[in-house]
Amino acid sequence: MPATMEVVCTDDSCELDMFEMHYTYDMPDDVELAAFSCPYCGGTDCLDEIEL
């Protein structure tokens, strides 16, 4: 099964609580969270992975 990642936006002015990214099998193994931006506020340095 492809990997998933739960992410929280830590920007105080952003209204997004959290979101989950679902990867496909074609996603390179070396892709990190820094490659993505918040879908609501557009921030890149405010994303943190939620570790379960």
MDAnalysis code that builds the backbone (N, CA, C; Angstrom):
import MDAnalysis as mda
import numpy as np

u = mda.Universe.empty(156, n_residues=52, atom_resindex=np.repeat(np.arange(52), 3), trajectory=True)
u.add_TopologyAttr("name", ["N", "CA", "C"] * 52)
u.add_TopologyAttr("resid", np.arange(1, 53))
u.add_TopologyAttr("resname", ["MET", "PRO", "ALA", "THR", "MET", "GLU", "VAL", "VAL", "CYS", "THR", "ASP", "ASP", "SER", "CYS", "GLU", "LEU", "ASP", "MET", "PHE", "GLU", "MET", "HIS", "TYR", "THR", "TYR", "ASP", "MET", "PRO", "ASP", "ASP", "VAL", "GLU", "LEU", "ALA", "ALA", "PHE", "SER", "CYS", "PRO", "TYR", "CYS", "GLY", "GLY", "THR", "ASP", "CYS", "LEU", "ASP", "GLU", "ILE", "GLU", "LEU"])
u.atoms.positions = np.array([
    [0.858, -1.180, 0.000],
    [0.000, 0.000, 0.000],
    [0.901, 1.238, 0.000],
    [0.536, 2.243, -0.797],
    [1.334, 3.485, -0.832],
    [1.351, 4.178, 0.526],
    [2.395, 4.948, 0.736],
    [2.551, 5.667, 2.004],
    [1.542, 6.801, 2.133],
    [1.225, 7.160, 3.367],
    [0.420, 8.343, 3.660],
    [1.173, 9.159, 4.705],
    [0.874, 10.445, 4.751],
    [1.503, 11.323, 5.724],
    [0.446, 12.280, 6.245],
    [0.306, 12.358, 7.569],
    [-0.596, 13.329, 8.180],
    [0.223, 14.558, 8.520],
    [-0.316, 15.729, 8.155],
    [0.430, 16.978, 8.258],
    [-0.418, 18.029, 8.965],
    [0.241, 18.839, 9.785],
    [-0.411, 19.955, 10.458],
    [0.278, 21.244, 10.012],
    [-0.503, 22.313, 9.841],
    [0.048, 23.628, 9.540],
    [0.143, 24.387, 10.856],
    [1.332, 24.866, 11.178],
    [1.565, 25.531, 12.460],
    [1.476, 27.056, 12.379],
    [1.123, 27.589, 11.215],
    [0.976, 29.043, 11.055],
    [-0.265, 29.491, 11.830],
    [-0.076, 30.392, 12.785],
    [-1.186, 30.853, 13.633],
    [-2.314, 31.521, 12.857],
    [-2.021, 32.088, 11.701],
    [-3.057, 32.764, 10.926],
    [-3.751, 31.822, 9.937],
    [-3.328, 30.571, 9.874],
    [-3.926, 29.605, 8.938],
    [-5.103, 28.904, 9.608],
    [-6.186, 28.754, 8.875],
    [-7.397, 28.113, 9.397],
    [-7.402, 26.599, 9.209],
    [-6.422, 26.052, 8.496],
    [-6.360, 24.606, 8.255],
    [-5.874, 23.890, 9.503],
    [-6.586, 22.875, 9.912],
    [-6.217, 22.113, 11.101],
    [-5.139, 21.084, 10.740],
    [-5.484, 20.151, 9.875],
    [-4.545, 19.136, 9.430],
    [-5.039, 18.546, 8.124],
    [-4.154, 17.860, 7.426],
    [-4.553, 17.167, 6.209],
    [-3.695, 15.931, 6.046],
    [-4.158, 15.025, 5.201],
    [-3.440, 13.784, 4.966],
    [-3.071, 13.690, 3.503],
    [-1.809, 13.370, 3.247],
    [-1.347, 13.204, 1.869],
    [-1.239, 11.709, 1.577],
    [-1.793, 11.309, 0.448],
    [-1.717, 9.927, 0.005],
    [-0.795, 9.877, -1.199],
    [0.274, 9.137, -1.079],
    [1.236, 9.008, -2.178],
    [0.806, 7.901, -3.128],
    [1.315, 7.962, -4.343],
    [1.181, 6.849, -5.278],
    [2.470, 6.038, -5.221],
    [2.467, 4.903, -5.850],
    [3.673, 4.074, -5.880],
    [4.805, 4.748, -6.650],
    [4.483, 5.741, -7.483],
    [5.489, 6.409, -8.299],
    [6.221, 7.533, -7.569],
    [5.824, 7.865, -6.348],
    [6.470, 8.934, -5.590],
    [7.892, 8.502, -5.229],
    [8.886, 9.309, -5.546],
    [10.267, 8.954, -5.193],
    [10.432, 8.792, -3.677],
    [11.277, 7.875, -3.259],
    [11.482, 7.595, -1.844],
    [12.114, 8.753, -1.089],
    [12.841, 9.620, -1.786],
    [13.557, 10.693, -1.106],
    [12.768, 11.997, -0.988],
    [11.472, 11.985, -1.311],
    [10.639, 13.185, -1.187],
    [10.398, 13.465, 0.294],
    [10.623, 14.720, 0.687],
    [10.429, 15.131, 2.079],
    [9.307, 16.150, 2.171],
    [8.865, 16.424, 3.378],
    [7.779, 17.367, 3.626],
    [8.109, 18.761, 3.091],
    [9.379, 19.130, 3.068],
    [9.801, 20.451, 2.588],
    [9.448, 20.678, 1.116],
    [9.123, 19.629, 0.388],
    [8.764, 19.749, -1.025],
    [7.315, 20.205, -1.216],
    [6.543, 20.287, -0.141],
    [5.122, 20.601, -0.229],
    [4.804, 21.935, 0.435],
    [3.632, 22.466, 0.131],
    [3.164, 23.690, 0.767],
    [1.755, 23.465, 1.304],
    [1.367, 24.291, 2.257],
    [0.027, 24.196, 2.839],
    [-1.007, 24.507, 1.759],
    [-2.004, 23.660, 1.587],
    [-3.017, 23.920, 0.559],
    [-3.930, 25.100, 0.882],
    [-3.906, 25.584, 2.118],
    [-4.771, 26.700, 2.493],
    [-4.030, 28.036, 2.457],
    [-2.908, 28.120, 3.191],
    [-2.209, 29.405, 3.280],
    [-1.010, 29.503, 2.340],
    [-0.574, 28.380, 1.798],
    [0.550, 28.377, 0.870],
    [1.910, 28.347, 1.531],
    [1.959, 28.343, 2.858],
    [3.232, 28.326, 3.570],
    [3.982, 27.021, 3.380],
    [5.304, 27.095, 3.415],
    [6.119, 25.893, 3.268],
    [6.908, 25.571, 4.529],
    [7.298, 26.582, 5.283],
    [8.091, 26.334, 6.480],
    [7.232, 26.134, 7.725],
    [5.930, 26.037, 7.560],
    [5.019, 25.903, 8.695],
    [4.382, 24.512, 8.771],
    [4.825, 23.583, 7.935],
    [4.251, 22.251, 7.937],
    [5.060, 21.311, 8.813],
    [4.368, 20.526, 9.628],
    [4.992, 19.511, 10.459],
    [4.247, 18.199, 10.266],
    [5.006, 17.113, 10.183],
    [4.406, 15.787, 10.075],
    [3.897, 15.368, 11.445],
    [2.711, 14.782, 11.483],
    [2.142, 14.267, 12.709],
    [2.648, 12.830, 12.868],
    [3.413, 12.609, 13.925],
    [3.954, 11.271, 14.208],
    [2.979, 10.529, 15.121],
    [2.539, 9.378, 14.695],
    [1.620, 8.578, 15.516],
    [2.373, 7.555, 16.302],
])
